[in-house]
Amino acid sequence: MPHTEFAPGLMMAGITPPLALSDFKLIAFDMDSTLINIECVDELADAVGIKAEVSAITEAAMQGEITDYKDSLRQRVALLKGVTLAQIEQIYTDRLRLNPGAEELITACKQAGLKVLLVSGGFTHFSDRLRDRLGIDYTRANVLEVAGDTLTGRTLDQAWGDICDGDEKRSMLLQTCAQLGITPEQAIAVGDGANDLPMMGVVGLSVAFHAKPAVREAANVSIESGGLDRLLEIITS
């Protein structure tokens, strides 16, 4: 959709600001490269010396060049066999950082009464820690199988299915809306990659954060410089 520049590095389409946070009841975030600064699967691959190979698959999936996200994730996870829990902990501690403005945006949303959902094609080793750290209400992510203290190269099936891909992100968002008794139009979705497009397509306000071109094009708001809290320039409490 055609975008106009609301402010430097802040594009919008299909909306007329200012919007009110109180008009929304739920905000959903992607995790990797949206809420946080890294792609966790790529950093895990770095621990076993294959970051370049895995990063290339990740980039193709995020650009939408690989249409089967589940297959692409299985390929990448298989390459992670042998990564230890200690290495995962070190990545969380040493490399994972919240993106600028993440805490400020979540705090503003919670103060306005919104619930917070984290939906990730990444892994519960990271999403569960972020849930507890940020007071996130709902999460969905993939579970890495562990034997002893090392990854097996597989994910575990969960009650809702096997792998959290774009369709599962959309499904979880819609389920959460139903659970809260709200419409999808009362939800905000924030993402950066092609697997975020399904959930961004059903909400009242879609937000691209330093995103891939197809995602920027599809979003109501595209934050192209600065932090996540720049959304508060358009939607106010």
The 8 nearest C-alpha neighbors of each residue, nearest first, counted from 0:
[[1, 216, 217, 2, 12, 218, 13, 219],
 [2, 0, 12, 3, 216, 13, 11, 217],
 [1, 3, 12, 11, 10, 0, 4, 216],
 [2, 4, 11, 10, 5, 12, 1, 9],
 [5, 3, 10, 6, 9, 11, 7, 2],
 [4, 6, 10, 9, 3, 11, 7, 8],
 [5, 7, 9, 4, 8, 10, 232, 3],
 [8, 6, 9, 4, 5, 224, 10, 223],
 [7, 9, 223, 224, 6, 222, 10, 4],
 [10, 8, 222, 6, 7, 5, 221, 4],
 [9, 11, 4, 221, 5, 3, 220, 2],
 [12, 10, 220, 2, 219, 3, 221, 4],
 [13, 11, 2, 219, 14, 1, 3, 220],
 [12, 14, 219, 11, 15, 0, 2, 1],
 [15, 13, 12, 16, 219, 11, 18, 204],
 [14, 16, 17, 13, 18, 12, 11, 233],
 [17, 15, 18, 233, 14, 234, 19, 232],
 [16, 18, 233, 234, 15, 19, 235, 232],
 [17, 19, 234, 16, 235, 233, 20, 15],
 [20, 18, 235, 21, 234, 22, 236, 17],
 [19, 21, 236, 22, 23, 235, 234, 111],
 [20, 22, 19, 23, 111, 236, 24, 112],
 [21, 23, 20, 19, 185, 24, 18, 186],
 [24, 22, 185, 21, 20, 186, 25, 113],
 [23, 25, 113, 185, 186, 114, 112, 22],
 [26, 24, 186, 114, 113, 115, 23, 187],
 [25, 27, 187, 115, 186, 188, 116, 114],
 [28, 26, 116, 188, 117, 115, 187, 189],
 [29, 27, 189, 117, 188, 118, 30, 116],
 [28, 30, 190, 118, 119, 33, 117, 189],
 [31, 29, 34, 33, 119, 35, 28, 32],
 [30, 32, 38, 33, 35, 37, 34, 29],
 [33, 31, 36, 37, 35, 38, 34, 30],
 [34, 32, 30, 31, 35, 29, 190, 191],
 [33, 35, 30, 98, 97, 101, 32, 31],
 [36, 34, 97, 98, 32, 33, 31, 96],
 [35, 37, 32, 98, 96, 97, 95, 31],
 [38, 36, 32, 31, 39, 35, 95, 42],
 [39, 37, 31, 41, 40, 32, 42, 36],
 [38, 40, 42, 41, 37, 43, 31, 121],
 [39, 41, 43, 42, 38, 44, 121, 75],
 [42, 40, 44, 39, 54, 43, 38, 50],
 [41, 43, 45, 39, 44, 40, 38, 46],
 [44, 42, 40, 46, 45, 41, 39, 79],
 [45, 43, 50, 41, 49, 46, 42, 47],
 [44, 46, 50, 48, 42, 43, 47, 49],
 [45, 47, 43, 44, 48, 42, 82, 86],
 [48, 46, 45, 44, 49, 82, 79, 43],
 [47, 49, 45, 46, 50, 44, 51, 43],
 [50, 48, 44, 45, 52, 51, 47, 53],
 [49, 51, 45, 44, 53, 41, 52, 54],
 [52, 50, 54, 53, 49, 55, 45, 41],
 [53, 51, 55, 50, 49, 54, 56, 44],
 [52, 54, 56, 50, 55, 51, 75, 41],
 [55, 53, 57, 51, 56, 41, 52, 50],
 [54, 56, 58, 53, 57, 52, 51, 59],
 [55, 57, 59, 53, 54, 58, 60, 71],
 [58, 56, 54, 60, 55, 59, 61, 53],
 [57, 59, 61, 55, 60, 56, 54, 62],
 [58, 60, 64, 62, 56, 57, 61, 65],
 [59, 61, 65, 57, 63, 58, 62, 64],
 [62, 60, 192, 193, 58, 63, 59, 57],
 [63, 61, 59, 60, 64, 193, 211, 58],
 [62, 64, 193, 60, 61, 65, 66, 59],
 [63, 65, 59, 62, 60, 66, 61, 58],
 [66, 64, 60, 63, 67, 59, 68, 71],
 [65, 67, 68, 63, 64, 60, 71, 193],
 [68, 66, 70, 69, 65, 71, 60, 164],
 [67, 69, 71, 70, 66, 164, 72, 60],
 [70, 68, 72, 71, 67, 162, 73, 164],
 [69, 71, 73, 72, 68, 67, 74, 75],
 [70, 72, 68, 74, 69, 73, 75, 67],
 [73, 71, 75, 69, 74, 70, 76, 68],
 [72, 74, 70, 76, 75, 71, 77, 69],
 [75, 73, 71, 72, 77, 76, 70, 78],
 [74, 76, 72, 78, 77, 73, 53, 71],
 [75, 77, 79, 73, 152, 78, 74, 72],
 [78, 76, 152, 74, 79, 75, 80, 153],
 [77, 79, 76, 75, 80, 152, 74, 44],
 [80, 78, 76, 152, 77, 82, 44, 81],
 [81, 79, 152, 151, 150, 78, 82, 77],
 [80, 82, 149, 150, 83, 79, 151, 152],
 [81, 83, 150, 149, 80, 79, 47, 86],
 [84, 82, 149, 86, 85, 148, 81, 150],
 [83, 85, 87, 86, 148, 149, 88, 82],
 [86, 84, 88, 83, 87, 89, 148, 82],
 [85, 87, 89, 83, 84, 88, 90, 82],
 [88, 86, 84, 90, 89, 85, 91, 83],
 [89, 87, 85, 91, 86, 90, 92, 84],
 [88, 90, 86, 92, 87, 91, 93, 85],
 [91, 89, 94, 87, 93, 88, 92, 86],
 [92, 90, 95, 88, 89, 93, 94, 87],
 [91, 93, 89, 90, 94, 88, 95, 96],
 [92, 94, 90, 89, 91, 95, 96, 88],
 [95, 93, 90, 91, 92, 96, 37, 89],
 [96, 94, 91, 37, 93, 90, 92, 36],
 [97, 95, 36, 35, 98, 94, 37, 91],
 [98, 96, 35, 34, 36, 101, 99, 95],
 [97, 99, 35, 36, 34, 101, 96, 100],
 [100, 98, 226, 101, 227, 97, 225, 228],
 [99, 101, 228, 227, 226, 103, 102, 104],
 [102, 100, 104, 103, 227, 99, 98, 34],
 [101, 103, 105, 104, 100, 106, 133, 97],
 [102, 104, 100, 106, 101, 105, 228, 107],
 [105, 103, 228, 107, 101, 106, 102, 100],
 [104, 106, 108, 102, 107, 103, 109, 101],
 [105, 107, 103, 109, 104, 108, 102, 110],
 [108, 106, 110, 104, 105, 109, 103, 111],
 [109, 107, 105, 111, 113, 110, 106, 104],
 [108, 110, 112, 113, 106, 111, 107, 105],
 [109, 111, 107, 112, 108, 106, 113, 105],
 [112, 110, 108, 109, 113, 21, 107, 20],
 [113, 111, 109, 110, 108, 114, 24, 21],
 [114, 112, 24, 25, 109, 108, 111, 115],
 [113, 115, 25, 136, 24, 26, 109, 112],
 [116, 114, 26, 136, 135, 25, 27, 113],
 [115, 117, 27, 137, 138, 136, 26, 28],
 [116, 118, 138, 28, 27, 29, 137, 139],
 [119, 117, 139, 29, 138, 168, 140, 28],
 [120, 118, 140, 121, 29, 30, 139, 117],
 [119, 121, 163, 164, 140, 141, 122, 118],
 [122, 120, 119, 140, 141, 39, 40, 31],
 [121, 123, 141, 140, 124, 142, 125, 126],
 [122, 124, 126, 125, 127, 140, 142, 141],
 [125, 123, 122, 126, 127, 128, 142, 87],
 [124, 126, 123, 128, 127, 122, 129, 91],
 [125, 127, 123, 129, 128, 130, 124, 122],
 [128, 126, 130, 123, 129, 125, 124, 131],
 [129, 127, 131, 125, 130, 126, 132, 124],
 [130, 128, 132, 126, 131, 127, 133, 125],
 [131, 129, 135, 127, 128, 133, 132, 134],
 [130, 132, 128, 134, 129, 133, 127, 135],
 [131, 133, 129, 130, 134, 128, 135, 127],
 [134, 132, 130, 135, 131, 129, 102, 105],
 [133, 135, 131, 130, 132, 136, 129, 115],
 [136, 134, 130, 115, 133, 137, 116, 131],
 [135, 137, 115, 116, 114, 134, 138, 130],
 [138, 136, 116, 135, 117, 115, 139, 130],
 [139, 137, 117, 118, 116, 140, 136, 126],
 [138, 140, 118, 119, 117, 137, 141, 163],
 [141, 139, 119, 122, 123, 121, 120, 163],
 [140, 142, 122, 123, 121, 162, 163, 120],
 [143, 141, 154, 155, 123, 122, 144, 140],
 [144, 142, 154, 155, 153, 145, 141, 122],
 [143, 145, 154, 153, 155, 151, 150, 142],
 [144, 146, 150, 149, 151, 147, 143, 148],
 [147, 145, 149, 148, 150, 151, 144, 81],
 [146, 148, 149, 145, 150, 83, 84, 151],
 [147, 149, 84, 83, 146, 145, 150, 85],
 [150, 148, 83, 81, 82, 145, 146, 147],
 [149, 151, 145, 80, 81, 82, 152, 144],
 [150, 152, 80, 153, 145, 144, 146, 149],
 [151, 153, 77, 80, 76, 79, 150, 78],
 [154, 152, 151, 144, 77, 76, 143, 155],
 [153, 155, 143, 144, 142, 156, 141, 152],
 [156, 154, 142, 144, 143, 157, 153, 161],
 [155, 157, 161, 160, 154, 158, 162, 142],
 [158, 156, 160, 159, 161, 155, 142, 162],
 [157, 159, 160, 156, 161, 155, 162, 139],
 [158, 160, 157, 161, 156, 167, 162, 163],
 [161, 159, 157, 158, 156, 162, 163, 167],
 [160, 162, 156, 157, 155, 163, 159, 154],
 [163, 161, 164, 141, 69, 160, 156, 120],
 [164, 162, 120, 167, 140, 141, 168, 119],
 [165, 163, 167, 166, 120, 162, 68, 168],
 [164, 166, 194, 168, 167, 197, 195, 169],
 [167, 165, 169, 168, 164, 170, 197, 198],
 [166, 168, 170, 163, 164, 169, 165, 171],
 [169, 167, 165, 171, 166, 170, 118, 198],
 [168, 170, 198, 166, 172, 167, 171, 197],
 [171, 169, 167, 173, 172, 168, 174, 166],
 [172, 170, 174, 168, 173, 169, 167, 175],
 [171, 173, 175, 169, 170, 174, 168, 176],
 [172, 174, 176, 170, 175, 171, 169, 177],
 [175, 173, 171, 177, 176, 172, 170, 178],
 [174, 176, 178, 172, 177, 173, 171, 179],
 [175, 177, 173, 179, 181, 178, 174, 180],
 [178, 176, 180, 174, 175, 179, 181, 173],
 [177, 179, 175, 176, 180, 174, 181, 173],
 [180, 178, 176, 177, 181, 175, 24, 174],
 [181, 179, 177, 178, 176, 182, 175, 24],
 [182, 180, 176, 179, 177, 185, 183, 24],
 [181, 183, 184, 185, 176, 180, 177, 186],
 [184, 182, 202, 185, 186, 176, 201, 203],
 [203, 183, 185, 202, 182, 186, 201, 204],
 [186, 184, 23, 183, 182, 24, 203, 181],
 [185, 187, 25, 183, 202, 184, 26, 23],
 [186, 188, 26, 204, 205, 202, 27, 203],
 [189, 187, 27, 205, 199, 26, 28, 206],
 [188, 190, 206, 28, 207, 27, 205, 29],
 [191, 189, 29, 207, 195, 33, 208, 192],
 [190, 192, 210, 208, 207, 211, 33, 214],
 [193, 191, 61, 194, 195, 211, 190, 210],
 [192, 194, 61, 63, 195, 196, 62, 214],
 [193, 195, 165, 192, 196, 164, 61, 197],
 [196, 194, 193, 190, 192, 197, 165, 198],
 [195, 197, 199, 193, 198, 194, 200, 214],
 [198, 196, 200, 199, 169, 165, 195, 166],
 [199, 197, 169, 200, 196, 201, 195, 168],
 [200, 198, 196, 205, 188, 197, 201, 202],
 [199, 201, 197, 198, 196, 202, 205, 217],
 [200, 202, 199, 198, 183, 203, 197, 184],
 [203, 201, 183, 184, 186, 204, 199, 187],
 [184, 202, 204, 186, 185, 187, 183, 205],
 [205, 203, 187, 202, 219, 188, 206, 186],
 [206, 204, 188, 218, 199, 219, 187, 189],
 [205, 207, 189, 220, 218, 221, 219, 188],
 [206, 208, 221, 190, 215, 210, 191, 218],
 [207, 209, 222, 210, 191, 190, 221, 33],
 [210, 208, 223, 222, 191, 207, 224, 211],
 [211, 209, 191, 208, 207, 215, 214, 192],
 [210, 212, 214, 213, 192, 62, 191, 215],
 [213, 211, 215, 214, 216, 210, 62, 217],
 [214, 212, 216, 215, 211, 217, 193, 62],
 [213, 215, 217, 216, 211, 212, 210, 207],
 [216, 214, 212, 218, 207, 217, 213, 221],
 [215, 217, 213, 214, 218, 0, 212, 1],
 [218, 216, 214, 215, 0, 213, 219, 196],
 [219, 217, 205, 220, 206, 215, 216, 207],
 [218, 220, 12, 205, 11, 13, 206, 204],
 [221, 219, 11, 206, 218, 10, 207, 205],
 [220, 222, 207, 10, 215, 206, 9, 223],
 [223, 221, 9, 208, 224, 209, 207, 8],
 [224, 222, 8, 209, 221, 9, 208, 225],
 [225, 223, 8, 222, 226, 9, 209, 7],
 [226, 224, 229, 223, 227, 222, 99, 8],
 [227, 225, 99, 100, 228, 229, 98, 224],
 [226, 228, 100, 229, 101, 230, 99, 104],
 [227, 229, 100, 104, 230, 226, 231, 103],
 [230, 228, 231, 227, 232, 226, 225, 222],
 [229, 231, 228, 232, 233, 227, 234, 222],
 [230, 232, 234, 229, 233, 235, 228, 104],
 [233, 231, 230, 229, 234, 235, 228, 17],
 [234, 232, 17, 231, 16, 230, 18, 235],
 [235, 233, 18, 231, 19, 17, 20, 232],
 [236, 234, 19, 231, 20, 18, 233, 17],
 [235, 20, 19, 111, 21, 234, 107, 231]]
